[in-house]
């Protein structure tokens, strides 16, 4: 029996798109989708992300049982499982290592999302998750806790996590995160910036709440 072929194709396609957009390396990052019946479709471990196929996307039951035993899921499986438990509104998770966003993951500086209306609207506030060894329960717990009320996380000395109601929304947030991280970096170099005033930030947040 073929499980969720069309959905797994979408997950694999998005992983390839992340690589094509230079948002991660050929061995880095992972993508998942939660189906309406609670299954988690997660990219596999130790596969070339630029060539990922739907057959490389694992299917995990809501109780954590691996339904595709011939596919080794990402080592960050616990991050995905715990975020989905914590956030019933989330149906897609993208984890990647975009260069500018990850630069801020190893910096004491933080990314200002208030530089443009688009970045504030799409990203809101970014949460920062303290470093833990990759693949550990401790890291998964910190990610789930840190993303209770945010959809974007910078994982210190690691990378970035973006959540969404669907794959496109999660990917869009990752792409905009990298866009605004590069803008922040550029402004640190030229030492001259003019972020949005707080009254405009409040207007954007109000507009976002209206559309969500």
Helices and strands as residue ranges (DSSP letters): H 5-20, E 30-34, E 40-43, G 49-51, G 54-56, E 57-60, H 77-86, E 92-96, H 99-105, H 117-123, E 127-129, H 137-146, E 152-155, E 159-164, H 167-190, H 198-211
